[in-house]
Amino acid sequence: MFDVPLFLRHKFAQVWALASEKLTSLEIGCVSSVMVTELLSPSLGHHRSPNHVRPPILPGIQKLCLSVDYITDTMVSTISNVLMSLTHLDLRDAPLIEPTSAYDLTNSGFSRLISMEN
């Protein structure tokens, strides 16, 4: 298991980018859903130049286990769009307070999860 709080947010992006393309299974504990979304989103994050094309993140990941603060539609959508080799997804949430609709999984997110199975 990889414990994210050991890294500062801006440093974690560098660690994430160094992950081997051969990595097939990853378990991350105590990470925010916003951080997961930012790190996986090809259009977000720090780019060196406007023409810089960011390589795919974790292209070989087949199994991903995450313990996040909230499971959101945005995070689920990003995972399903970016991690094309994913066959096993284990999401666990531990919100400090009951999430608002912006930070909660809705029917749209559930539909996205179901479509990942097919």
MMTF fields as JSON, N, C-alpha, C and O atoms, coordinates in Angstrom:
{
  "mmtfVersion": "1.0.0",
  "mmtfProducer": "UNKNOWN",
  "numBonds": 471,
  "numAtoms": 472,
  "numGroups": 118,
  "numChains": 1,
  "numModels": 1,
  "chainsPerModel": [1],
  "groupsPerChain": [118],
  "chainIdList": ["A"],
  "bondAtomList": [4, 2, 8, 6, 12, 10, 16, 14, 20, 18, 24, 22, 28, 26, 32, 30, 36, 34, 40, 38, 44, 42, 48, 46, 52, 50, 56, 54, 60, 58, 64, 62, 68, 66, 72, 70, 76, 74, 80, 78, 84, 82, 88, 86, 92, 90, 96, 94, 100, 98, 104, 102, 108, 106, 112, 110, 116, 114, 120, 118, 124, 122, 128, 126, 132, 130, 136, 134, 140, 138, 144, 142, 148, 146, 152, 150, 156, 154, 160, 158, 164, 162, 168, 166, 172, 170, 176, 174, 180, 178, 184, 182, 188, 186, 192, 190, 196, 194, 200, 198, 204, 202, 208, 206, 212, 210, 216, 214, 220, 218, 224, 222, 228, 226, 232, 230, 236, 234, 240, 238, 244, 242, 248, 246, 252, 250, 256, 254, 260, 258, 264, 262, 268, 266, 272, 270, 276, 274, 280, 278, 284, 282, 288, 286, 292, 290, 296, 294, 300, 298, 304, 302, 308, 306, 312, 310, 316, 314, 320, 318, 324, 322, 328, 326, 332, 330, 336, 334, 340, 338, 344, 342, 348, 346, 352, 350, 356, 354, 360, 358, 364, 362, 368, 366, 372, 370, 376, 374, 380, 378, 384, 382, 388, 386, 392, 390, 396, 394, 400, 398, 404, 402, 408, 406, 412, 410, 416, 414, 420, 418, 424, 422, 428, 426, 432, 430, 436, 434, 440, 438, 444, 442, 448, 446, 452, 450, 456, 454, 460, 458, 464, 462, 468, 466],
  "bondOrderList": [1, 1, 1, 1, 1, 1, 1, 1, 1, 1, 1, 1, 1, 1, 1, 1, 1, 1, 1, 1, 1, 1, 1, 1, 1, 1, 1, 1, 1, 1, 1, 1, 1, 1, 1, 1, 1, 1, 1, 1, 1, 1, 1, 1, 1, 1, 1, 1, 1, 1, 1, 1, 1, 1, 1, 1, 1, 1, 1, 1, 1, 1, 1, 1, 1, 1, 1, 1, 1, 1, 1, 1, 1, 1, 1, 1, 1, 1, 1, 1, 1, 1, 1, 1, 1, 1, 1, 1, 1, 1, 1, 1, 1, 1, 1, 1, 1, 1, 1, 1, 1, 1, 1, 1, 1, 1, 1, 1, 1, 1, 1, 1, 1, 1, 1, 1, 1],
  "groupList": [{"groupName": "MET", "atomNameList": ["N", "CA", "C", "O"], "elementList": ["N", "C", "C", "O"], "formalChargeList": [0, 0, 0, 0], "bondAtomList": [1, 0, 2, 1, 3, 2], "bondOrderList": [1, 1, 2], "singleLetterCode": "M", "chemCompType": "L-PEPTIDE LINKING"}, {"groupName": "PHE", "atomNameList": ["N", "CA", "C", "O"], "elementList": ["N", "C", "C", "O"], "formalChargeList": [0, 0, 0, 0], "bondAtomList": [1, 0, 2, 1, 3, 2], "bondOrderList": [1, 1, 2], "singleLetterCode": "F", "chemCompType": "L-PEPTIDE LINKING"}, {"groupName": "ASP", "atomNameList": ["N", "CA", "C", "O"], "elementList": ["N", "C", "C", "O"], "formalChargeList": [0, 0, 0, 0], "bondAtomList": [1, 0, 2, 1, 3, 2], "bondOrderList": [1, 1, 2], "singleLetterCode": "D", "chemCompType": "L-PEPTIDE LINKING"}, {"groupName": "VAL", "atomNameList": ["N", "CA", "C", "O"], "elementList": ["N", "C", "C", "O"], "formalChargeList": [0, 0, 0, 0], "bondAtomList": [1, 0, 2, 1, 3, 2], "bondOrderList": [1, 1, 2], "singleLetterCode": "V", "chemCompType": "L-PEPTIDE LINKING"}, {"groupName": "PRO", "atomNameList": ["N", "CA", "C", "O"], "elementList": ["N", "C", "C", "O"], "formalChargeList": [0, 0, 0, 0], "bondAtomList": [1, 0, 2, 1, 3, 2], "bondOrderList": [1, 1, 2], "singleLetterCode": "P", "chemCompType": "L-PEPTIDE LINKING"}, {"groupName": "LEU", "atomNameList": ["N", "CA", "C", "O"], "elementList": ["N", "C", "C", "O"], "formalChargeList": [0, 0, 0, 0], "bondAtomList": [1, 0, 2, 1, 3, 2], "bondOrderList": [1, 1, 2], "singleLetterCode": "L", "chemCompType": "L-PEPTIDE LINKING"}, {"groupName": "ARG", "atomNameList": ["N", "CA", "C", "O"], "elementList": ["N", "C", "C", "O"], "formalChargeList": [0, 0, 0, 0], "bondAtomList": [1, 0, 2, 1, 3, 2], "bondOrderList": [1, 1, 2], "singleLetterCode": "R", "chemCompType": "L-PEPTIDE LINKING"}, {"groupName": "HIS", "atomNameList": ["N", "CA", "C", "O"], "elementList": ["N", "C", "C", "O"], "formalChargeList": [0, 0, 0, 0], "bondAtomList": [1, 0, 2, 1, 3, 2], "bondOrderList": [1, 1, 2], "singleLetterCode": "H", "chemCompType": "L-PEPTIDE LINKING"}, {"groupName": "LYS", "atomNameList": ["N", "CA", "C", "O"], "elementList": ["N", "C", "C", "O"], "formalChargeList": [0, 0, 0, 0], "bondAtomList": [1, 0, 2, 1, 3, 2], "bondOrderList": [1, 1, 2], "singleLetterCode": "K", "chemCompType": "L-PEPTIDE LINKING"}, {"groupName": "ALA", "atomNameList": ["N", "CA", "C", "O"], "elementList": ["N", "C", "C", "O"], "formalChargeList": [0, 0, 0, 0], "bondAtomList": [1, 0, 2, 1, 3, 2], "bondOrderList": [1, 1, 2], "singleLetterCode": "A", "chemCompType": "L-PEPTIDE LINKING"}, {"groupName": "GLN", "atomNameList": ["N", "CA", "C", "O"], "elementList": ["N", "C", "C", "O"], "formalChargeList": [0, 0, 0, 0], "bondAtomList": [1, 0, 2, 1, 3, 2], "bondOrderList": [1, 1, 2], "singleLetterCode": "Q", "chemCompType": "L-PEPTIDE LINKING"}, {"groupName": "TRP", "atomNameList": ["N", "CA", "C", "O"], "elementList": ["N", "C", "C", "O"], "formalChargeList": [0, 0, 0, 0], "bondAtomList": [1, 0, 2, 1, 3, 2], "bondOrderList": [1, 1, 2], "singleLetterCode": "W", "chemCompType": "L-PEPTIDE LINKING"}, {"groupName": "SER", "atomNameList": ["N", "CA", "C", "O"], "elementList": ["N", "C", "C", "O"], "formalChargeList": [0, 0, 0, 0], "bondAtomList": [1, 0, 2, 1, 3, 2], "bondOrderList": [1, 1, 2], "singleLetterCode": "S", "chemCompType": "L-PEPTIDE LINKING"}, {"groupName": "GLU", "atomNameList": ["N", "CA", "C", "O"], "elementList": ["N", "C", "C", "O"], "formalChargeList": [0, 0, 0, 0], "bondAtomList": [1, 0, 2, 1, 3, 2], "bondOrderList": [1, 1, 2], "singleLetterCode": "E", "chemCompType": "L-PEPTIDE LINKING"}, {"groupName": "THR", "atomNameList": ["N", "CA", "C", "O"], "elementList": ["N", "C", "C", "O"], "formalChargeList": [0, 0, 0, 0], "bondAtomList": [1, 0, 2, 1, 3, 2], "bondOrderList": [1, 1, 2], "singleLetterCode": "T", "chemCompType": "L-PEPTIDE LINKING"}, {"groupName": "ILE", "atomNameList": ["N", "CA", "C", "O"], "elementList": ["N", "C", "C", "O"], "formalChargeList": [0, 0, 0, 0], "bondAtomList": [1, 0, 2, 1, 3, 2], "bondOrderList": [1, 1, 2], "singleLetterCode": "I", "chemCompType": "L-PEPTIDE LINKING"}, {"groupName": "GLY", "atomNameList": ["N", "CA", "C", "O"], "elementList": ["N", "C", "C", "O"], "formalChargeList": [0, 0, 0, 0], "bondAtomList": [1, 0, 2, 1, 3, 2], "bondOrderList": [1, 1, 2], "singleLetterCode": "G", "chemCompType": "PEPTIDE LINKING"}, {"groupName": "CYS", "atomNameList": ["N", "CA", "C", "O"], "elementList": ["N", "C", "C", "O"], "formalChargeList": [0, 0, 0, 0], "bondAtomList": [1, 0, 2, 1, 3, 2], "bondOrderList": [1, 1, 2], "singleLetterCode": "C", "chemCompType": "L-PEPTIDE LINKING"}, {"groupName": "ASN", "atomNameList": ["N", "CA", "C", "O"], "elementList": ["N", "C", "C", "O"], "formalChargeList": [0, 0, 0, 0], "bondAtomList": [1, 0, 2, 1, 3, 2], "bondOrderList": [1, 1, 2], "singleLetterCode": "N", "chemCompType": "L-PEPTIDE LINKING"}, {"groupName": "TYR", "atomNameList": ["N", "CA", "C", "O"], "elementList": ["N", "C", "C", "O"], "formalChargeList": [0, 0, 0, 0], "bondAtomList": [1, 0, 2, 1, 3, 2], "bondOrderList": [1, 1, 2], "singleLetterCode": "Y", "chemCompType": "L-PEPTIDE LINKING"}],
  "groupTypeList": [0, 1, 2, 3, 4, 5, 1, 5, 6, 7, 8, 1, 9, 10, 3, 11, 9, 5, 9, 12, 13, 8, 5, 14, 12, 5, 13, 15, 16, 17, 3, 12, 12, 3, 0, 3, 14, 13, 5, 5, 12, 4, 12, 5, 16, 7, 7, 6, 12, 4, 18, 7, 3, 6, 4, 4, 15, 5, 4, 16, 15, 10, 8, 5, 17, 5, 12, 3, 2, 19, 15, 14, 2, 14, 0, 3, 12, 14, 15, 12, 18, 3, 5, 0, 12, 5, 14, 7, 5, 2, 5, 6, 2, 9, 4, 5, 15, 13, 4, 14, 12, 9, 19, 2, 5, 14, 18, 12, 16, 1, 12, 6, 5, 15, 12, 0, 13, 18],
  "groupIdList": [1, 2, 3, 4, 5, 6, 7, 8, 9, 10, 11, 12, 13, 14, 15, 16, 17, 18, 19, 20, 21, 22, 23, 24, 25, 26, 27, 28, 29, 30, 31, 32, 33, 34, 35, 36, 37, 38, 39, 40, 41, 42, 43, 44, 45, 46, 47, 48, 49, 50, 51, 52, 53, 54, 55, 56, 57, 58, 59, 60, 61, 62, 63, 64, 65, 66, 67, 68, 69, 70, 71, 72, 73, 74, 75, 76, 77, 78, 79, 80, 81, 82, 83, 84, 85, 86, 87, 88, 89, 90, 91, 92, 93, 94, 95, 96, 97, 98, 99, 100, 101, 102, 103, 104, 105, 106, 107, 108, 109, 110, 111, 112, 113, 114, 115, 116, 117, 118],
  "secStructList": [7, 3, 3, 4, 4, 4, 1, 7, 2, 2, 2, 2, 2, 2, 2, 2, 2, 6, 1, 7, 6, 6, 7, 7, 3, 3, 3, 3, 3, 3, 3, 7, 2, 2, 2, 2, 2, 2, 2, 2, 7, 6, 6, 1, 1, 7, 7, 1, 1, 6, 6, 7, 7, 7, 7, 7, 1, 1, 6, 6, 7, 7, 3, 3, 3, 3, 3, 3, 1, 7, 7, 7, 2, 2, 2, 2, 2, 2, 2, 2, 2, 2, 7, 6, 6, 7, 7, 3, 3, 3, 3, 3, 3, 7, 7, 1, 1, 7, 7, 7, 4, 4, 4, 1, 7, 7, 2, 2, 2, 2, 2, 2, 2, 2, 2, 2, 2, 7],
  "xCoordList": [0.844, 0.0, 0.887, 1.926, 0.457, 1.179, 0.425, -0.749, 1.066, 0.405, 0.715, 1.828, -0.265, -0.101, 0.257, 1.049, -0.276, 0.058, 1.552, 1.961, 2.357, 3.796, 4.409, 5.539, 3.669, 4.174, 3.361, 2.155, 4.028, 3.313, 2.568, 2.988, 1.476, 0.629, 1.395, 1.252, 2.2, 2.925, 4.03, 4.382, 4.576, 5.609, 4.994, 5.636, 3.757, 3.111, 2.923, 3.025, 2.653, 2.508, 3.791, 3.737, 4.939, 6.221, 6.404, 6.887, 6.027, 6.132, 5.217, 5.62, 4.004, 3.01, 3.537, 3.379, 4.16, 4.674, 5.829, 6.087, 6.523, 7.654, 7.243, 8.083, 5.971, 5.51, 5.802, 5.631, 6.233, 6.599, 5.395, 4.281, 5.638, 4.589, 4.217, 3.148, 5.088, 4.845, 4.001, 3.596, 3.731, 2.937, 1.519, 0.863, 1.037, -0.297, -1.274, -2.485, -0.77, -1.637, -1.148, 0.052, -2.093, -1.724, -2.791, -3.984, -2.349, -3.246, -2.753, -1.595, -3.638, -3.29, -4.26, -5.476, -3.716, -4.546, -4.505, -3.492, -5.599, -5.685, -5.325, -4.357, -6.083, -5.867, -7.192, -8.261, -7.121, -8.362, -8.816, -7.998, -10.117, -10.657, -10.243, -10.059, -10.097, -9.654, -8.235, -7.934, -7.37, -5.992, -5.946, -5.191, -6.741, -6.785, -7.214, -6.598, -8.265, -8.766, -7.726, -7.51, -7.079, -6.059, -4.885, -4.382, -4.456, -3.279, -3.558, -2.668, -4.789, -5.119, -5.567, -5.499, -6.021, -6.558, -5.443, -4.57, -5.461, -4.412, -4.461, -3.441, -5.605, -5.716, -5.412, -5.343, -5.23, -4.942, -3.492, -2.779, -3.072, -1.714, -0.762, -1.153, 0.493, 1.518, 2.122, 2.576, 2.122, 2.734, 3.924, 3.918, 4.924, 6.128, 5.895, 6.433, 5.107, 4.817, 3.432, 2.888, 2.852, 1.53, 1.53, 0.494, 2.68, 2.774, 3.146, 3.237, 3.359, 3.766, 2.612, 1.526, 2.844, 1.85, 2.217, 3.303, 1.314, 1.579, 1.345, 0.289, 2.305, 2.123, 1.024, 0.721, 0.424, -0.622, -0.086, 1.046, -0.9, -0.534, -0.947, -2.081, -0.035, -0.296, -1.011, -2.086, -0.44, -1.128, -1.378, -2.292, -0.579, -0.74, -1.549, -1.676, -2.099, -2.826, -4.069, -4.932, -4.138, -5.3, -6.123, -7.34, -5.449, -6.135, -5.77, -4.594, -6.801, -6.599, -7.476, -8.692, -6.846, -7.562, -7.273, -6.117, -8.324, -8.169, -9.007, -10.163, -8.414, -9.151, -9.162, -8.133, -10.329, -10.459, -11.401, -12.121, -11.376, -12.303, -13.733, -14.649, -13.936, -15.252, -15.128, -14.132, -16.131, -16.211, -17.131, -18.325, -16.569, -17.332, -17.519, -16.768, -18.538, -18.769, -17.555, -17.168, -16.959, -15.802, -14.639, -13.994, -14.365, -13.258, -13.53, -12.646, -14.747, -15.106, -15.005, -14.491, -15.494, -15.427, -13.982, -13.637, -13.145, -11.732, -11.049, -10.317, -11.277, -10.679, -11.108, -10.276, -12.403, -12.894, -12.395, -12.231, -12.151, -11.671, -10.169, -9.704, -9.404, -7.947, -7.292, -6.331, -7.789, -7.151, -7.803, -8.678, -7.357, -7.983, -7.781, -8.576, -6.747, -6.476, -7.122, -6.973, -7.831, -8.387, -9.451, -10.407, -9.271, -10.254, -10.814, -11.841, -10.143, -10.581, -10.44, -9.359, -11.548, -11.535, -12.159, -13.297, -11.41, -11.881, -11.805, -10.717, -12.97, -13.032, -13.622, -14.663, -12.953, -13.45, -13.421, -12.454, -14.496, -14.511, -14.653, -15.194, -14.152, -14.22, -14.391, -13.475, -15.586, -15.789, -15.846, -16.375, -15.295, -15.355, -16.754, -17.207, -17.44, -18.82, -19.609, -19.025, -20.928, -21.779, -21.536, -21.616, -21.239, -20.894, -22.086, -23.23, -21.796, -22.802, -22.941, -22.152, -23.931, -24.151, -22.946, -22.727, -22.169, -20.98, -19.89, -19.042, -19.905, -18.881, -19.467, -18.966, -20.514, -21.144, -21.308, -21.349, -21.399, -21.614, -23.104, -23.916, -23.468, -24.868, -25.17, -24.306, -26.399, -26.773, -25.873, -25.571, -25.446, -24.539, -23.221, -22.709, -22.684, -21.449, -21.623, -20.752, -22.766, -23.046, -23.13, -22.613, -23.782, -23.879, -22.502, -22.248, -21.62, -20.252, -19.529, -18.814, -19.722, -19.102, -19.622, -18.852, -20.92, -21.518, -20.993, -20.716, -20.853, -20.353, -18.894, -18.451, -18.142, -16.752, -16.691, -15.715, -17.728, -17.751, -17.89, -17.375, -18.578, -18.876, -17.769, -17.874],
  "yCoordList": [-1.175, 0.0, 1.235, 1.279, 2.222, 3.482, 4.525, 4.776, 5.136, 6.092, 7.517, 8.008, 8.165, 9.476, 10.586, 11.453, 10.623, 11.746, 11.916, 12.941, 10.943, 11.071, 12.081, 12.527, 12.441, 13.352, 14.64, 14.628, 15.734, 16.982, 16.865, 16.121, 17.587, 17.445, 17.653, 16.849, 18.701, 18.963, 17.932, 17.673, 17.348, 16.313, 14.975, 14.171, 14.735, 13.465, 13.298, 12.185, 14.385, 14.312, 13.8, 13.042, 14.207, 13.736, 12.244, 11.507, 11.804, 10.384, 9.561, 8.516, 10.02, 9.34, 9.171, 8.106, 10.21, 10.186, 9.204, 8.754, 8.868, 7.945, 6.475, 5.59, 6.214, 4.828, 4.086, 4.627, 2.868, 2.059, 1.771, 1.572, 1.753, 1.375, -0.092, -0.515, -0.871, -2.295, -2.567, -3.706, -1.531, -1.675, -2.103, -1.443, -3.213, -3.708, -3.618, -3.705, -3.446, -3.386, -2.285, -2.145, -1.505, -0.397, -0.203, -0.168, -0.076, 0.233, 1.515, 1.613, 2.492, 3.781, 4.073, 4.032, 4.367, 4.694, 6.168, 6.833, 6.674, 8.065, 9.096, 9.839, 9.145, 10.132, 10.852, 10.253, 12.121, 12.847, 12.527, 12.304, 12.508, 12.241, 13.33, 13.058, 14.546, 15.648, 15.387, 15.621, 14.907, 14.618, 13.496, 13.583, 12.45, 11.349, 11.885, 11.571, 12.69, 13.256, 14.14, 14.041, 15.006, 15.895, 15.118, 15.455, 14.098, 13.356, 12.498, 12.278, 12.012, 11.175, 11.975, 11.479, 13.199, 14.0, 14.51, 15.249, 14.124, 14.583, 16.088, 16.68, 16.716, 18.15, 19.003, 20.228, 18.381, 19.124, 18.943, 18.111, 19.71, 19.561, 20.548, 21.405, 20.409, 21.339, 20.839, 19.699, 21.695, 21.364, 22.281, 23.442, 21.752, 22.548, 23.592, 24.697, 23.255, 24.192, 23.876, 22.806, 24.799, 24.537, 23.349, 22.714, 23.042, 21.936, 20.614, 19.586, 20.639, 19.438, 18.434, 18.757, 17.224, 16.162, 15.254, 14.675, 15.135, 14.326, 12.854, 12.503, 11.991, 10.571, 9.992, 10.549, 8.879, 8.269, 7.904, 7.438, 8.118, 7.773, 6.33, 5.941, 5.551, 4.16, 3.358, 2.811, 3.281, 2.633, 1.138, 0.587, 0.474, -0.968, -1.384, -2.578, -0.426, -0.759, -1.585, -1.168, -2.771, -3.639, -3.663, -3.847, -3.474, -3.502, -2.243, -1.948, -1.498, -0.262, -0.274, -0.447, -0.089, -0.008, 1.358, 1.711, 2.121, 3.47, 3.655, 3.237, 4.282, 4.752, 6.267, 6.92, 6.816, 8.249, 8.902, 8.227, 10.236, 10.952, 10.839, 10.57, 11.04, 10.936, 10.202, 10.355, 9.41, 8.804, 9.708, 9.807, 10.361, 11.334, 10.858, 10.019, 11.411, 11.112, 11.485, 10.746, 12.631, 13.102, 12.132, 11.818, 11.658, 10.724, 9.407, 8.876, 8.883, 7.625, 7.777, 6.893, 8.891, 9.144, 9.233, 8.674, 9.927, 10.06, 8.703, 8.38, 7.908, 6.57, 5.736, 5.088, 5.745, 4.909, 5.381, 4.568, 6.675, 7.205, 7.056, 6.924, 7.075, 7.122, 5.754, 5.443, 4.947, 3.65, 2.562, 1.827, 2.484, 1.616, 0.121, -0.689, -0.26, -1.677, -2.16, -3.326, -1.286, -1.601, -2.692, -2.587, -3.744, -4.828, -4.993, -5.645, -4.404, -4.518, -3.156, -2.567, -2.666, -1.374, -1.545, -1.996, -1.183, -1.245, 0.168, 0.693, 0.781, 2.138, 2.1, 1.485, 2.755, 2.875, 4.349, 5.057, 4.799, 6.199, 6.311, 5.427, 7.421, 7.71, 9.219, 9.908, 9.725, 11.169, 11.618, 10.916, 12.793, 13.361, 13.874, 13.814, 14.382, 14.834, 14.284, 13.864, 14.285, 13.816, 14.697, 15.922, 14.081, 14.881, 15.638, 15.192, 16.791, 17.524, 16.831, 15.946, 17.226, 16.572, 16.694, 15.819, 17.758, 17.935, 16.922, 16.627, 16.391, 15.441, 14.082, 13.386, 13.704, 12.425, 11.665, 12.259, 10.374, 9.53, 9.516, 9.218, 9.835, 9.886, 8.716, 7.876, 8.664, 7.615, 7.629, 6.576, 8.808, 8.925, 8.201, 7.477, 8.401, 7.724, 6.222, 5.46, 5.792, 4.357, 3.754, 2.664, 4.464, 3.984, 3.829, 2.874, 4.762, 4.715, 3.476, 2.802, 3.182, 1.993, 0.723, -0.194, 0.669, -0.513, -0.684, -1.805, 0.422, 0.331, -0.121, -0.674, 0.11, -0.349, -1.87, -2.463, -2.508, -3.967, -4.618, -5.713, -3.953, -4.558, -4.388, -4.845],
  "zCoordList": [0.0, 0.0, 0.0, 0.659, -0.745, -0.876, -0.06, -0.331, 0.928, 1.807, 1.354, 1.539, 0.767, 0.158, 1.137, 0.768, 2.374, 3.258, 3.538, 4.082, 3.179, 3.363, 2.395, 2.595, 1.348, 0.319, 0.309, 0.553, 0.026, -0.199, -1.519, -2.405, -1.654, -2.835, -4.136, -5.057, -4.24, -5.488, -5.724, -6.875, -4.681, -4.825, -5.22, -5.896, -4.802, -5.112, -6.613, -7.13, -7.314, -8.767, -9.416, -10.385, -8.889, -9.422, -9.143, -10.003, -7.962, -7.608, -8.499, -9.01, -8.686, -9.514, -10.935, -11.532, -11.48, -12.851, -13.027, -14.144, -11.952, -12.032, -11.969, -12.133, -11.735, -11.631, -12.937, -14.03, -12.8, -13.954, -14.841, -14.356, -16.141, -17.085, -16.915, -17.356, -16.28, -16.074, -14.835, -14.6, -14.038, -12.827, -13.194, -14.0, -12.603, -12.927, -11.764, -11.969, -10.555, -9.384, -8.451, -8.213, -7.926, -7.056, -5.991, -6.29, -4.742, -3.633, -2.981, -2.574, -2.886, -2.3, -1.166, -1.351, 0.001, 1.153, 1.469, 1.25, 1.982, 2.471, 1.412, 1.571, 0.354, -0.704, -0.962, -0.838, -1.317, -1.611, -3.036, -3.929, -3.226, -4.56, -5.544, -6.731, -5.064, -5.926, -6.421, -7.592, -5.544, -5.935, -6.972, -7.941, -6.781, -7.75, -9.112, -10.13, -9.126, -10.38, -11.052, -12.26, -10.274, -10.839, -11.42, -12.491, -10.729, -11.176, -12.402, -13.223, -12.528, -13.678, -14.893, -16.017, -14.683, -15.786, -16.689, -16.233, -17.967, -18.878, -19.117, -19.469, -18.939, -19.205, -17.986, -18.094, -16.826, -15.608, -15.208, -15.769, -14.255, -13.745, -14.376, -15.169, -14.007, -14.473, -15.78, -15.869, -16.781, -18.068, -18.282, -17.871, -18.919, -19.175, -20.251, -20.175, -21.242, -22.322, -22.872, -22.599, -23.648, -24.215, -25.172, -25.366, -25.774, -26.728, -26.071, -26.742, -24.766, -24.037, -23.991, -23.509, -24.488, -24.429, -23.271, -23.241, -22.327, -21.144, -21.469, -21.997, -21.164, -21.442, -20.559, -19.504, -20.979, -20.163, -18.778, -18.641, -17.771, -16.404, -16.144, -16.424, -15.616, -15.219, -16.312, -16.063, -17.506, -18.625, -18.441, -19.055, -17.603, -17.432, -16.219, -15.945, -15.486, -14.255, -14.573, -15.345, -13.957, -14.092, -12.807, -12.843, -11.667, -10.372, -9.599, -9.389, -9.176, -8.429, -7.187, -7.273, -6.031, -4.758, -4.152, -3.919, -3.899, -3.362, -2.106, -2.048, -1.11, 0.065, -0.037, 0.132, -0.313, -0.565, 0.439, 1.174, 0.45, 1.326, 0.809, 1.586, -0.49, -1.111, -2.435, -3.142, -2.771, -4.099, -4.91, -4.628, -5.912, -6.701, -8.134, -8.63, -8.787, -10.2, -11.041, -11.946, -10.741, -11.507, -11.391, -12.391, -10.192, -9.999, -10.732, -11.405, -10.6, -11.265, -12.78, -13.464, -13.296, -14.734, -15.213, -16.254, -14.464, -14.829, -14.83, -15.766, -13.801, -13.724, -14.921, -15.556, -15.234, -16.336, -17.696, -18.605, -17.849, -19.131, -19.325, -20.458, -18.241, -18.341, -18.175, -18.879, -17.273, -16.992, -17.846, -17.389, -19.076, -20.07, -19.813, -20.29, -19.078, -18.808, -17.516, -17.152, -16.823, -15.508, -15.589, -16.357, -14.783, -14.707, -13.302, -13.117, -12.3, -10.901, -10.232, -10.212, -9.684, -8.995, -7.62, -7.494, -6.596, -5.213, -4.647, -4.411, -4.431, -3.891, -2.489, -2.256, -1.574, -0.2, 0.167, -0.115, 0.798, 1.213, 2.721, 3.386, 3.238, 4.668, 4.847, 5.296, 4.488, 4.604, 6.064, 6.925, 6.318, 7.665, 7.974, 9.117, 6.942, 7.075, 5.894, 4.895, 6.006, 4.916, 3.689, 3.783, 2.534, 1.35, 0.776, 0.869, 0.182, -0.579, -1.928, -2.256, -2.703, -3.995, -4.925, -5.763, -4.793, -5.638, -5.306, -6.148, -4.092, -3.658, -3.323, -2.44, -4.016, -3.747, -5.059, -6.137, -4.949, -6.117, -6.426, -5.55, -7.661, -8.069, -8.999, -9.249, -9.51, -10.458, -11.685, -12.248, -12.1, -13.242, -12.963, -13.817, -11.775, -11.385, -11.286, -11.705, -10.724, -10.645, -12.042, -12.285, -12.957, -14.343, -14.962, -15.697, -14.668, -15.191, -14.663, -15.405, -13.366, -12.772, -13.427, -13.714, -13.661, -14.29, -15.709, -16.136, -16.447, -17.826, -17.872, -18.878, -16.789, -16.734, -16.694, -17.152, -16.148, -16.047, -17.409, -17.635, -18.311, -19.616, -20.593, -21.731]
}
